[in-house]
Amino acid sequence: MTAETGATMLDQPTASADLRDAGERLTLDELRALQLERLQQTVRHAYANVPTYTRKLDEAGVHPDDIRALDDLQRLPFTSKEDLRASYPFGMFAVPMEQVARIHASSGTTGRPTVVGYTKDDLDVWADVVARSLRAAGVRPGMKVHNAYGYGLFTGGQGAHAGIERLGATVIPVSGGQTARQVQLIRDFEPDAIMCTPSYLLTIADAFEEAGLDPRETSLKVAICGAEPWTNEMRAELERRTGLDAVDIYGLSEVMGPGVGSEFASTKDGPTIWEDHFLPEVIDGETGEQLPDGEMGELVFTSLTKQAFPVIRYRTRDLTRLLPGSAQSTMRRIEKITGRNDDMLIVRGVNIFPTQIEEIVLEIEHLTPHFILELVKRGRMDGLVVKIESTPGVKPVVSTAAAEILKLRVKERIGTTVDVEIVPTGSLPRSEGKYKRVYDLR
């Protein structure tokens, strides 16, 4: 959007058939029939070829032939990240290794990495859904896309890369890091769109300003951001700082990678899930009960077309609700994800999500979104310290007052007391990919 008017700078996608592929043009009845057919195929394929699923379905007393309606999905057992780690490295693959065209993996920072595989057909589907996501964001053939997602075992860089090429746009494969070079290439190559994490877009904006440049005066028109939870308040801050439309792309490596769903730039009302390939549910995280559309819970996915690495009722730990389709698509949307079950902090009996702190920070003048959370021990009690940078050039008395406002609002809205420490500008780490907010020092 333009900084002055908020008017959209890209031609917005519509529901017209010339912009949508055959899968996107399915009626709701056609979509549900296709989902059932593909669900039955997926369950048969996983049961026959993945020992973990053979065992889990047998233990649940369910046979693939028992899946006769979409509601039968609830009879199937869940898959967790622990199941994937227990099968490390290739135990969840459903095809012989000679059919696996590519392998990706998570970082493994909290244990063994989760390893995922793709056949050539899987890679084609992945490119297709990322291309859909880019079209939804307003990217068109012939545009240039600056891809600042990390390449390597992380799915972001190469998944985005393939989708850009599939769309017919020009990919600039910069990857993450070397932020000064990112600034230079954006100025020199004049891309139309950028793909990166929201926290890294903030880092790039900072780098422009530190170089004496206005990040709003670039060729960029849209940012397709994902790979970490971010709030609508962060969206507003990014759009204010950069003059771009910031659109949410959703995905995770265990289900496919980026491109499981995407927002439309014309509405920015939550990512549309490409339901002909990924069947979503929302469950009660405690009981496992499937919840009706519209209720908040944990997002669960069953893949419908994956060959090398099918997943059945995979628990993402992302917290959201399923919403109806829109004028752009009959496929359902998810509410913008701003938290995860495993991101939640419990401090003196109070549940806190980092995005709740982010939301409050972005309301307070003289504070920046550059902050980290430190869990500390205060005698027998846990404590939480918010270390945050104030706006450059602000007098200490002003930043101290802003810190007091933050403490007060956290107490009022979240119900717990935190310590707030103003730290020097530039002293906190800058994101070059997924940003680490929480440090447990207990």
Secondary structure, DSSP 8 states (H G I E B T S, - for coil): --TTT---SS----S-TTTS-TGGG--HHHHHHHHHHHHHHHHHHHHHH-HHHHHHHHHHT--GGG--SGGGGGGS--B-HHHHHHTTTTTT--S-GGG--EEEE---TTSS--EEEE-HHHHHHHHHHHHHHHHHTT--TT-EEEE-S--SSSHHHHHHHHHHHHHT-EEEE--S--HHHHHHHHHHH--SEEEE-HHHHHHHHHHHHHTT--TTSSS--EEEE-SS---HHHHHHHHHHH--EEEEEEEETTTTEEEEEE--TTT-SS-EE-TTTEEEEEE-TTT--B--TTS-EEEEEEESS-SSS--SSEEEEEEE-EE--BTTBSS-EE-----BGGG-EEETTEEE-HHHHHHHHTTSTTEEEEEEEEEEEETTEEEEEEEEEE-TT--HHHHHHHHHHHHHHHHHHT----EEEEE-TT-S---SSS---EEE--
